[in-house]
Amino acid sequence: MSTNLFQWGIIYDSQTQKRIKCNVPTKTPINRRIGGNFEQVACGTNYTTVLDSNNRVYIVGDEPKNGRLGQGDDTTIVPTLTLIKGQLPPIGFISSGPSTTILLTTDKRQLWGFGKGIGYVAKQILQCDQSITHCACGENSIIVVIDGVQIKERRFNRDDFITEWTSVYRLSDPNDRIQHLDTGSSLNGFVTEQGHVYLWGSTVPSGKVATEENFRNVAINEPIKKDLNLDNDRPVQISCSRGQFHAHALLLTEQGCIYAMGSNYKAKLGIEADQLFTGEWTLIELTRTCPFKMIATGGIHSSALSTDGRVFTWGCGSDGRLGHAEAQGHRYLYKEHEPRPIDLLNNKQVKYVSSSYYHMAAIVVQ
């Protein structure tokens, strides 16, 4: 078994040495033989980060601003998958924001990072006696979960951190723990082992289903419950919009169903087209019969990985971000109103998928 990285949307083409709009998934070149298999991928703005089974971190991209490519400067581009610079401990999880990447060590006691707010080379940004059970990197902040119950945040600007680690929330139920967490551009969320859903941020969806969006969002600084009330299923994963405007979120359940909430701008919720907004979790009908195991929101599109290894995308398809060949030469705005599998990947086994605003990436087993 071997693994490869495929990308589509706005990506760097190493052959033409230009940034291009790639309408279908394309295999990413590697600059040297990799001993392990790819395990995880994370997309930022004009770059992609990959973690392998030997706990090493690779990167590819053409935007070195703020040191987001981890090459020791803000000028070197990385046209092929390349190890990031520096001496790092074994890494077990990665998360990339638009310009910053964080790296959680395998012992879950250290957090490293590079890029905007941190520096040109990966360095340690948190050492903890307790377990760092989850972490996520956003546009201007990093969020961690300590021992599964306490959420802390540290904010940064272009040059440096501007706050220390501050407490955002702590679960009050001693019998519950945080199961999954995600941070978007203006919306954050987490789900607990007992099936509770919490949201917070500057654009939390509020209200019921509507035929007008009318920016029905509210700013909420502390997580509030937005539960999905089901008797025979429970949420296990959440993904929050990578766009600053028209916020949306996806929720994946234990049985593989996907629910959507927020703005249906450019059909990115995958629900009825005339429902332009919903402040309630709304089932994406296709997922009743086609179960999924992973979700990944973009800014104006959405994606999910089915249990049989297919990648589905929907929403806005401009710039090739949906991975469907029809986007090539499309005269008007190309959209998919409901989840549709990417044809080029249908005969391949995909194990992981990630999205930024402008591009997507997938780890493919071959």
C-alpha positions in Angstrom: 0.0 0.0 0.0 1.2 3.5 -0.8 -0.4 6.9 -0.5 -0.4 10.0 -2.6 -1.6 13.6 -2.2 -4.1 15.0 -4.7 -5.0 18.7 -4.9 -7.5 20.8 -6.8 -8.8 24.3 -6.9 -6.3 27.2 -7.0 -2.9 25.4 -6.6 0.7 25.8 -7.7 1.7 23.9 -10.8 5.4 22.8 -10.6 5.6 22.2 -14.4 4.5 25.7 -15.5 5.8 27.2 -12.2 2.6 29.2 -12.0 -0.5 29.3 -9.8 -3.4 27.7 -11.7 -7.0 26.9 -11.5 -7.1 23.1 -11.4 -10.6 21.7 -12.0 -10.0 18.1 -11.2 -7.8 16.3 -8.6 -4.2 16.2 -9.6 -1.4 14.2 -8.0 1.2 16.4 -6.2 4.9 15.7 -6.9 7.3 14.8 -4.1 10.9 16.0 -4.0 12.3 12.8 -2.5 11.3 9.3 -1.5 9.0 9.2 1.5 9.5 6.2 3.8 6.1 6.3 5.5 2.5 6.7 4.3 0.5 9.9 4.5 -1.9 10.0 7.4 -3.4 13.5 7.6 -3.6 16.6 5.4 -4.5 20.2 6.3 -5.1 23.1 3.8 -4.1 26.7 4.3 -4.2 29.6 1.9 -2.0 28.7 -1.0 -0.3 25.8 0.8 -1.0 22.3 2.0 0.5 20.5 5.0 0.9 16.7 5.3 1.7 14.4 8.2 3.1 10.9 7.5 3.2 7.7 9.5 6.7 8.4 10.7 5.4 11.5 12.4 7.1 13.9 10.0 5.6 17.0 8.5 5.7 18.0 4.8 4.5 21.1 3.0 3.8 22.3 -0.5 2.8 25.8 -1.7 3.8 29.0 -3.4 2.9 31.7 -0.8 5.8 32.1 1.7 4.4 35.3 3.3 4.8 35.3 7.1 6.9 32.2 6.9 3.8 30.0 6.4 5.8 27.4 4.4 8.1 26.7 7.3 11.3 27.1 5.3 13.1 29.6 7.5 12.2 32.7 5.5 9.4 34.5 3.7 10.7 34.1 0.2 11.2 30.4 -0.6 8.4 28.7 -2.4 7.9 24.9 -2.2 6.8 23.5 -5.5 6.9 19.8 -4.4 6.1 18.1 -1.1 9.1 18.9 1.1 9.9 18.5 4.8 9.5 21.6 6.9 12.7 23.0 8.3 14.0 22.5 11.9 14.4 19.8 14.5 11.0 18.6 15.6 9.8 16.0 18.0 7.5 13.3 16.7 4.2 14.9 15.5 0.9 13.2 15.9 -1.6 15.8 14.6 -1.5 19.0 12.4 -3.9 21.9 11.9 -3.5 24.7 9.4 -5.1 28.1 9.4 -4.9 30.5 6.4 -1.3 31.5 7.3 -0.3 29.5 10.4 0.2 25.8 11.1 0.3 24.1 14.5 1.8 20.7 15.3 0.8 18.5 18.3 3.4 16.0 19.5 2.6 12.3 19.8 2.8 12.5 23.6 0.2 15.3 23.5 2.3 17.4 25.9 3.8 20.0 23.4 2.4 22.2 20.7 4.7 23.6 18.0 3.9 26.0 15.2 5.1 28.2 12.4 3.9 31.0 10.1 2.0 34.1 10.9 2.3 35.2 14.5 4.9 32.5 15.3 7.9 32.6 12.9 9.6 31.3 9.9 10.7 28.0 11.5 8.6 25.7 13.7 9.1 26.3 17.4 7.5 25.2 20.6 4.5 27.5 21.6 3.1 25.4 24.5 4.3 22.8 26.9 1.8 21.3 29.2 1.9 18.8 32.1 -1.7 17.8 31.3 -2.8 16.2 28.0 -3.5 18.5 25.0 -6.4 16.4 23.6 -7.4 18.6 20.7 -6.1 21.7 18.9 -7.2 23.8 16.0 -5.6 26.8 14.2 -7.6 29.7 12.8 -6.9 33.0 11.1 -5.8 34.9 14.2 -6.0 32.4 17.0 -5.1 29.0 18.2 -7.5 26.9 20.3 -6.5 23.9 22.5 -8.4 21.5 24.7 -6.8 20.4 27.9 -7.6 17.0 29.3 -10.8 16.9 27.2 -12.6 19.4 29.4 -11.0 22.9 29.2 -10.7 25.1 26.1 -8.0 27.7 26.0 -7.1 30.2 23.3 -4.1 32.3 22.3 -4.5 35.1 19.8 -1.8 36.5 17.4 -1.3 39.2 14.8 1.0 39.3 11.8 4.2 39.6 13.9 3.6 37.9 17.3 1.2 36.6 19.9 -0.9 39.4 21.4 -2.3 37.4 24.3 -1.3 34.6 26.7 -3.3 31.4 26.9 -6.7 32.4 28.2 -9.6 30.1 29.2 -12.6 30.1 26.9 -14.8 27.4 28.4 -14.8 24.4 30.8 -17.3 21.6 30.7 -19.3 21.6 33.8 -20.4 17.9 33.6 -17.7 15.7 35.1 -19.0 12.8 33.1 -18.6 14.5 29.7 -15.6 15.2 27.5 -14.9 17.1 24.3 -14.8 14.6 21.4 -14.1 16.9 18.4 -13.3 20.6 17.9 -12.9 22.9 14.9 -12.3 26.6 14.3 -13.3 28.5 11.2 -12.8 32.1 10.1 -15.6 33.5 12.2 -17.3 30.5 13.7 -16.0 27.8 16.1 -17.6 24.7 17.4 -17.1 21.4 19.4 -19.1 18.3 20.1 -18.9 16.2 23.3 -18.9 12.5 24.0 -22.5 12.8 25.3 -23.6 14.3 22.0 -23.8 18.0 22.9 -22.9 20.6 20.3 -21.5 24.1 21.2 -20.9 27.1 18.9 -19.3 30.5 19.4 -17.7 33.3 17.4 -18.6 36.5 15.6 -21.1 34.9 13.2 -23.1 32.2 15.1 -26.2 31.2 13.0 -29.4 32.2 14.8 -33.1 31.7 13.9 -35.1 29.2 11.9 -35.2 28.2 8.3 -35.7 31.3 6.1 -36.0 32.1 2.4 -33.8 35.1 3.0 -30.4 35.1 4.6 -30.5 38.7 5.9 -27.2 38.0 7.8 -29.0 36.2 10.6 -25.9 35.8 12.8 -25.0 36.9 16.3 -21.6 37.4 18.0 -21.2 35.0 20.9 -17.9 35.1 22.9 -18.6 32.0 25.0 -19.7 28.6 23.6 -23.5 28.0 23.7 -25.4 24.8 23.1 -26.8 24.2 19.7 -27.8 20.5 20.1 -28.9 18.1 17.5 -31.9 16.4 19.2 -31.9 12.8 18.0 -33.0 9.7 19.9 -31.0 7.1 18.1 -27.9 9.0 16.8 -25.4 11.5 18.1 -22.9 13.9 16.6 -19.3 13.0 16.5 -17.6 15.6 14.3 -18.0 19.3 13.4 -16.6 21.5 10.6 -16.9 25.3 10.5 -16.8 27.7 7.5 -13.4 28.9 6.2 -15.0 32.1 5.0 -15.4 35.3 7.0 -18.9 36.0 5.6 -22.0 33.8 5.1 -20.9 31.4 7.9 -22.0 27.8 7.9 -21.2 24.6 9.7 -21.5 20.8 9.1 -22.2 18.2 11.7 -21.5 14.5 11.2 -23.3 11.8 13.2 -22.2 8.4 14.5 -24.4 6.7 11.8 -22.9 8.8 9.0 -25.6 11.4 8.5 -24.6 15.0 7.8 -26.5 18.1 9.1 -26.0 21.6 8.0 -26.6 25.0 9.6 -26.1 28.7 8.6 -25.9 30.4 5.3 -26.9 28.5 2.1 -25.0 31.0 0.0 -24.1 29.4 -3.3 -25.9 26.2 -2.2 -23.1 25.2 0.2 -25.4 23.6 2.8 -26.6 20.9 0.4 -30.3 21.4 1.4 -33.3 22.8 -0.5 -32.1 25.6 -2.7 -34.9 28.0 -1.6 -33.8 27.8 2.0 -31.2 30.5 2.0 -30.5 30.3 5.7 -31.2 28.0 8.7 -30.3 28.5 12.3 -31.3 24.9 13.0 -29.4 21.7 12.1 -30.9 20.5 8.8 -30.4 17.0 7.4 -28.7 16.7 4.0 -31.1 14.1 2.5 -28.5 12.2 0.5 -26.8 11.2 3.7 -29.8 9.1 4.8 -28.7 6.4 2.3 -25.0 7.2 1.8 -23.1 7.2 5.1 -20.1 9.4 5.6 -17.1 9.4 7.9 -15.5 12.8 7.6 -16.6 16.4 6.8 -14.6 19.5 5.6 -16.1 22.9 5.0 -14.6 25.5 2.7 -15.8 29.1 2.6 -18.4 28.9 -0.2 -18.4 25.2 -0.6 -18.5 22.0 1.4 -17.2 18.4 1.2 -17.4 15.1 2.9 -15.7 11.7 2.7 -18.1 8.6 2.5 -17.5 5.4 4.4 -16.6 3.7 1.1 -13.8 6.2 0.4 -15.4 8.6 -2.1 -15.1 12.4 -1.9 -18.4 14.4 -2.3 -18.4 18.2 -2.9 -21.1 20.8 -3.3 -21.7 24.5 -3.3 -19.7 27.0 -5.4 -17.5 25.4 -8.0 -15.6 28.4 -9.4 -11.8 28.2 -9.5 -12.2 24.4 -9.6 -12.7 24.0 -5.9 -15.3 21.2 -6.3 -13.1 19.0 -8.4 -15.7 18.4 -11.1 -14.6 18.6 -14.7 -17.7 20.6 -15.7 -16.2 23.7 -14.2 -13.8 23.9 -17.1 -14.9 26.7 -19.4 -18.2 27.1 -17.6 -19.8 30.3 -18.9 -21.7 31.1 -15.7 -21.3 30.4 -12.0 -20.9 26.7 -11.6 -22.7 25.2 -8.6 -23.7 21.8 -7.2 -26.8 22.0 -5.1 -26.3 18.6 -3.4 -23.4 16.4 -2.6 -21.9 14.9 -5.7 -18.9 12.4 -5.9 -15.8 13.5 -7.7 -15.6 11.3 -10.8 -11.8 11.2 -11.0 -11.5 9.8 -7.4 -14.4 7.4 -7.7 -12.1 4.4 -8.4 -9.6 5.3 -5.7 -9.7 4.8 -2.0 -9.5 8.2 -0.2 -8.6 8.2 3.5 -8.5 11.9 4.4 -9.8 15.2 3.0 -9.2 18.8 3.8 -10.3 22.2 2.5 -9.3 25.8 2.5 -11.3 28.7 1.0 -9.7 28.2 -2.5 -8.5 24.7 -2.7 -8.9 21.1 -1.5 -6.6 18.2 -0.9 -7.0 14.4 -0.3 -4.8 11.5 0.7 -5.4 8.7 -1.7 -4.4 5.0 -1.1 -3.1 3.2 -4.2 
